[in-house]
Amino acid sequence: MRYVVTGANRGIGLELCRQLLARGEVVEAACRDPQRALELRALPTRPGADLRLHACDVSSDASVAAFAAGLAEGGIDVLLNNAGVLGKMESLEELDLDDVKRTFDVNALGAIRMTRALLPRLRQGRGRKVVHVSTKMASIADNTSGGAFGYRMAKVALNMASRSMALALRGERIVSVVVNPGWVQTDMGGPGAPTPASESARGLLALVDRLKLEDSGEFWDYRGDRIEW
Ligand SMILES: NC(=O)c1ccc[n+]([C@@H]2O[C@H](COP(=O)([O-])OP(=O)(O)OC[C@H]3O[C@@H](n4cnc5c(N)ncnc54)[C@H](OP(=O)(O)O)[C@@H]3O)[C@@H](O)[C@H]2O)c1
């Protein structure tokens, strides 16, 4: 199978690439600066696996278009929209709205840019899955602690976009879901997070493998449970 992973150079994206390559998949690994993605470049592969590095800034129309145009021909089976930013953690009074807009541009619009650019390839693929990495912090039902305005809002927008994509693409049997990777030990999650990136990625890939059309449009936890909106 052929996968696209955004934000592939570190954190959960890097771990997704590691595990996909270990099981022999073709990985189109997208990151902002492939030259500096030393860990990604050093990932071991096995027979059948292929790691292909690409530059891609998901906040840039031109960069996403160039990425899509640079892919070798053929279908894409699974798109993993993983790239994301936390943005500033500020109080209501101090909130930097330009930072909120940047957070939206990456976390919400980035997934739309990627999905639209790759739709012709997804239509050619056999997997027919688009998976957007969201967060439980985007669950309105679960928000009892507040704060993180930009991050929460942008990921809620991503959640809604995923549901609408699921409806738009259902007729073509293409699945769109949002997933919560857990609280993960990455630069974003910090060292105090309970879940190693390897465990999160393992859970996410197991979920992705078993996703069916009837699961489309929903919000899933990396352990395989549904999350309340
Ligand atoms: N860690 C957690 O606890 C946690 C919890 C819930 C959800 N998530 C979500 O999981 C995803 C991965 O997070 P992570 O923990 O692995 O974060 P991370 O360690 O901070 O890595 C973020 C990744 O996104 C990339 N990225 C940021 N802006 C980008 C852009 N404009 N274009 C392309 N790539 C960009 C980064 O690339 P650069 O190296 O170039 O910056 C990096 O590869 C995110 O969507 C995040 O919101 C994480």
The ligand as a MOL file (V3000), in Angstrom:
LIG
                    3D

  0  0  0     0  0            999 V3000
M  V30 BEGIN CTAB
M  V30 COUNTS 48 52 0 0 0
M  V30 BEGIN ATOM
M  V30 1 N 1.5750 15.0390 21.1080 0
M  V30 2 C 0.3340 15.0130 21.5940 0
M  V30 3 O 0.1070 14.7840 22.8010 0
M  V30 4 C -0.8220 15.2350 20.6610 0
M  V30 5 C -2.0990 15.1210 21.2220 0
M  V30 6 C -3.2010 15.2920 20.3960 0
M  V30 7 C -3.0210 15.5640 19.0520 0
M  V30 8 N -1.7650 15.6850 18.5360 0 CHG=1
M  V30 9 C -1.6550 15.9630 17.0960 0
M  V30 10 O -0.7960 15.0260 16.4910 0
M  V30 11 C -0.1540 15.5950 15.3460 0
M  V30 12 C 1.3410 15.3700 15.4600 0
M  V30 13 O 1.7690 16.0030 16.6520 0
M  V30 14 P 3.1580 15.6960 17.3530 0
M  V30 15 O 2.8850 15.4800 18.7820 0
M  V30 16 O 3.9340 14.7090 16.5690 0 CHG=-1
M  V30 17 O 3.7950 17.1570 17.2080 0
M  V30 18 P 5.2870 17.6520 16.9670 0
M  V30 19 O 6.2460 16.6980 17.5720 0
M  V30 20 O 5.2940 19.0710 17.3880 0
M  V30 21 O 5.4220 17.5470 15.3720 0
M  V30 22 C 4.6080 18.3460 14.5690 0
M  V30 23 C 4.8970 18.0060 13.1240 0
M  V30 24 O 4.0700 18.8400 12.2960 0
M  V30 25 C 4.9200 19.5040 11.3690 0
M  V30 26 N 4.3860 20.7920 10.9280 0
M  V30 27 C 4.0710 21.8750 11.6630 0
M  V30 28 N 3.6680 22.8780 10.8600 0
M  V30 29 C 3.7300 22.4030 9.5890 0
M  V30 30 C 3.4590 22.9460 8.3090 0
M  V30 31 N 3.0320 24.2130 8.1620 0
M  V30 32 N 3.6350 22.1640 7.2160 0
M  V30 33 C 4.0590 20.8960 7.3400 0
M  V30 34 N 4.3750 20.3260 8.5100 0
M  V30 35 C 4.2030 21.0770 9.6190 0
M  V30 36 C 6.2280 19.6800 12.0990 0
M  V30 37 O 7.2510 19.9900 11.1750 0
M  V30 38 P 8.5210 20.9500 11.5660 0
M  V30 39 O 9.5400 20.0470 12.2120 0
M  V30 40 O 8.9410 21.5040 10.2600 0
M  V30 41 O 8.0120 21.9870 12.5210 0
M  V30 42 C 6.3520 18.3010 12.7260 0
M  V30 43 O 6.7780 17.3630 11.7820 0
M  V30 44 C -0.5560 17.0650 15.3410 0
M  V30 45 O -1.5960 17.2710 14.4270 0
M  V30 46 C -1.0360 17.3140 16.7540 0
M  V30 47 O -1.9740 18.3540 16.8430 0
M  V30 48 C -0.6670 15.5200 19.3120 0
M  V30 END ATOM
M  V30 BEGIN BOND
M  V30 1 1 1 2
M  V30 2 2 2 3
M  V30 3 1 2 4
M  V30 4 1 4 5
M  V30 5 2 4 48
M  V30 6 2 5 6
M  V30 7 1 6 7
M  V30 8 2 7 8
M  V30 9 1 8 9
M  V30 10 1 8 48
M  V30 11 1 9 10
M  V30 12 1 9 46
M  V30 13 1 10 11
M  V30 14 1 11 12
M  V30 15 1 11 44
M  V30 16 1 12 13
M  V30 17 1 13 14
M  V30 18 2 14 15
M  V30 19 1 14 16
M  V30 20 1 14 17
M  V30 21 1 17 18
M  V30 22 2 18 19
M  V30 23 1 18 20
M  V30 24 1 18 21
M  V30 25 1 21 22
M  V30 26 1 22 23
M  V30 27 1 23 24
M  V30 28 1 23 42
M  V30 29 1 24 25
M  V30 30 1 25 26
M  V30 31 1 25 36
M  V30 32 1 26 27
M  V30 33 1 26 35
M  V30 34 2 27 28
M  V30 35 1 28 29
M  V30 36 1 29 30
M  V30 37 2 29 35
M  V30 38 1 30 31
M  V30 39 2 30 32
M  V30 40 1 32 33
M  V30 41 2 33 34
M  V30 42 1 34 35
M  V30 43 1 36 37
M  V30 44 1 36 42
M  V30 45 1 37 38
M  V30 46 2 38 39
M  V30 47 1 38 40
M  V30 48 1 38 41
M  V30 49 1 42 43
M  V30 50 1 44 45
M  V30 51 1 44 46
M  V30 52 1 46 47
M  V30 END BOND
M  V30 END CTAB
M  END
